[in-house]
Amino acid sequence: MQPLSTPPAEAWLQIGKIVGVQGLQGELRVYPDTDFPERFEIPGTRWLLRPGATQPEPIELKSGRYLDGKGLYIVRFAGVSDRAQAEALRDCQILVPKDDRPSLEAGEFHVADLLGLEVFDQATQQSIGTVIEIFAAGNDLLQVKLHDDRQVLIPFVEAIVPVVDLVQRRIEITPPTGLIEP
């Protein structure tokens, strides 16, 4: 019988990062990289990628809750029952398999699908840059690296970003005056 192999790095989605410990009983503070709270609230298998490691390891999420006002989740993992064990997990990434994606409604997108998309001015159809990051705010912001190496933040709202074509790997924008110009 062949041992099960761990999928390559591109087969995983980062859903959060352990940023600290909470109390003395092994609970951990997690900064989320997902819009799906069930990732931290519903028990089940997740994977940890330790700093410097190349392969994630499975870990069982026992429970989790959102920490109001902090933008963090407090989670408990099986086998982590004291502060020292929790401290050893600081800076670990929490992953799920890439194919374990929640269903989305029309007009919703997974952040990982937006990264690297080419951005075009809808009026001229000229390429202006590439999406390099997404920031969660009141409305999400696309960080776009322009061809002249400047970086701009573009509100990810339908009035400014009317077209997202994942098949063609492109976004079309209708930027208001002053959004892109230096």
VMD Tcl script that draws the C-alpha trace (Angstrom):
set ca {
  {0.00 0.00 0.00}
  {1.34 3.45 -0.97}
  {1.47 6.08 1.79}
  {-0.74 9.10 1.22}
  {1.25 12.03 -0.07}
  {0.64 15.62 0.92}
  {-0.63 17.76 -1.98}
  {1.77 20.40 -3.35}
  {1.73 23.94 -1.92}
  {-0.51 25.29 -4.69}
  {-3.24 22.83 -3.60}
  {-3.87 24.78 -0.36}
  {-5.71 27.95 0.62}
  {-4.56 29.98 3.60}
  {-7.57 30.82 5.75}
  {-5.76 32.41 8.68}
  {-2.59 32.92 10.66}
  {-2.00 32.23 14.35}
  {-0.93 35.55 15.85}
  {-0.88 34.76 19.56}
  {-2.21 32.82 22.50}
  {-5.35 33.49 24.52}
  {-5.15 32.69 28.21}
  {-3.55 29.65 29.83}
  {-5.65 26.76 28.47}
  {-4.18 26.44 24.96}
  {-6.52 28.73 23.05}
  {-5.07 30.61 20.08}
  {-5.71 33.98 18.46}
  {-6.14 33.73 14.69}
  {-6.18 36.55 12.16}
  {-8.62 35.37 9.43}
  {-7.88 35.44 5.70}
  {-11.37 34.27 4.79}
  {-14.89 35.66 4.68}
  {-16.31 32.32 5.86}
  {-16.58 32.26 9.68}
  {-17.47 28.57 9.66}
  {-13.80 27.88 8.88}
  {-13.05 28.75 12.53}
  {-16.33 27.82 14.20}
  {-17.22 24.35 12.90}
  {-15.02 21.50 14.21}
  {-13.05 19.44 11.75}
  {-9.66 18.93 10.18}
  {-7.54 21.93 9.22}
  {-3.85 21.98 8.34}
  {-0.98 23.92 9.91}
  {2.02 25.17 7.98}
  {4.78 25.99 10.42}
  {7.22 28.83 9.65}
  {9.95 27.48 7.40}
  {8.08 24.23 6.68}
  {7.16 23.15 3.16}
  {4.43 20.64 3.99}
  {1.38 21.27 6.17}
  {0.32 18.91 8.94}
  {-3.26 18.04 9.89}
  {-4.74 19.37 13.12}
  {-8.26 19.01 14.50}
  {-10.23 22.20 15.22}
  {-12.34 21.58 18.33}
  {-14.03 24.98 18.65}
  {-13.79 28.63 17.77}
  {-15.47 31.96 18.35}
  {-15.19 35.47 16.97}
  {-13.62 38.10 19.24}
  {-15.77 41.21 18.76}
  {-13.89 44.44 18.17}
  {-10.56 42.73 17.48}
  {-11.19 41.13 14.08}
  {-9.79 37.86 15.45}
  {-11.01 34.36 16.15}
  {-10.18 32.43 19.29}
  {-9.74 28.73 18.45}
  {-8.98 25.52 20.27}
  {-7.19 22.60 18.62}
  {-7.09 18.98 19.79}
  {-3.86 18.22 21.63}
  {-3.17 21.85 22.55}
  {-4.10 22.25 26.20}
  {-1.69 24.74 27.73}
  {-0.02 28.05 26.97}
  {3.37 26.53 26.08}
  {1.84 24.21 23.47}
  {-0.16 27.14 22.07}
  {2.90 29.41 22.00}
  {4.73 26.83 19.86}
  {2.08 27.37 17.15}
  {2.52 31.16 16.90}
  {3.01 32.33 13.28}
  {1.68 29.07 11.80}
  {-0.60 29.43 8.80}
  {-3.95 27.64 8.90}
  {-4.82 25.99 5.59}
  {-7.61 24.06 3.90}
  {-7.43 22.14 0.62}
  {-8.03 24.42 -2.36}
  {-10.93 22.23 -3.51}
  {-12.69 22.81 -0.14}
  {-14.22 26.10 -1.27}
  {-17.62 27.29 -0.09}
  {-20.18 28.04 -2.80}
  {-20.50 31.66 -3.78}
  {-23.42 33.80 -4.87}
  {-23.39 35.65 -8.18}
  {-20.99 38.60 -7.99}
  {-18.90 37.02 -5.18}
  {-15.33 35.89 -5.71}
  {-12.65 34.01 -3.83}
  {-9.74 36.34 -3.04}
  {-7.20 33.87 -4.42}
  {-8.95 33.98 -7.80}
  {-8.54 37.77 -8.04}
  {-4.81 37.88 -7.32}
  {-2.77 38.20 -10.50}
  {-5.68 39.29 -12.71}
  {-4.80 41.92 -15.31}
  {-6.68 45.21 -14.90}
  {-8.00 47.12 -17.92}
  {-9.55 50.55 -18.30}
  {-13.00 49.70 -19.66}
  {-13.27 52.85 -21.79}
  {-9.93 52.41 -23.61}
  {-9.43 48.65 -23.16}
  {-5.80 49.44 -22.27}
  {-4.07 47.32 -19.65}
  {-3.16 49.43 -16.64}
  {-1.73 46.86 -14.21}
  {-2.18 43.72 -12.13}
  {-4.02 42.92 -8.88}
  {-1.36 42.14 -6.25}
  {-3.40 42.17 -3.00}
  {-6.91 42.49 -1.64}
  {-7.63 44.36 1.57}
  {-10.79 43.80 3.58}
  {-12.36 47.12 4.48}
  {-15.92 48.48 4.49}
  {-15.72 47.63 0.80}
  {-12.83 45.43 -0.26}
  {-9.94 47.23 -1.91}
  {-7.90 45.86 -4.81}
  {-4.25 46.81 -4.63}
  {-3.12 47.18 -8.23}
  {0.48 47.52 -9.38}
  {0.37 49.84 -12.37}
  {2.69 49.44 -15.34}
  {4.68 52.51 -14.17}
  {5.37 50.64 -10.86}
  {3.03 52.82 -8.79}
  {0.48 51.03 -6.64}
  {-3.11 52.19 -6.23}
  {-6.07 51.00 -4.18}
  {-9.27 50.52 -6.16}
  {-12.59 50.06 -4.32}
  {-14.00 46.66 -5.28}
  {-17.53 47.88 -5.97}
  {-19.59 47.21 -9.08}
  {-19.71 50.90 -10.07}
  {-15.90 50.98 -10.38}
  {-15.23 47.30 -11.17}
  {-18.13 46.29 -13.44}
  {-16.39 43.31 -15.08}
  {-14.53 40.41 -13.45}
  {-13.76 37.69 -15.99}
  {-12.02 34.78 -14.27}
  {-11.88 32.73 -17.48}
  {-10.02 35.48 -19.37}
  {-8.11 36.43 -16.16}
  {-9.06 40.10 -16.44}
  {-10.84 42.88 -14.59}
  {-12.28 45.98 -16.25}
  {-12.57 49.18 -14.26}
  {-14.27 52.54 -14.74}
  {-12.05 54.66 -12.50}
  {-13.32 58.03 -11.31}
  {-11.12 61.02 -12.14}
  {-7.97 61.09 -10.02}
  {-8.07 57.43 -8.92}
  {-5.29 56.31 -11.25}
  {-3.67 59.51 -12.51}
  {-0.59 60.66 -10.56}
}
mol new
graphics top color blue
foreach p $ca { graphics top sphere $p radius 0.5 }
foreach p [lrange $ca 0 end-1] q [lrange $ca 1 end] { graphics top cylinder $p $q radius 0.2 }
display resetview
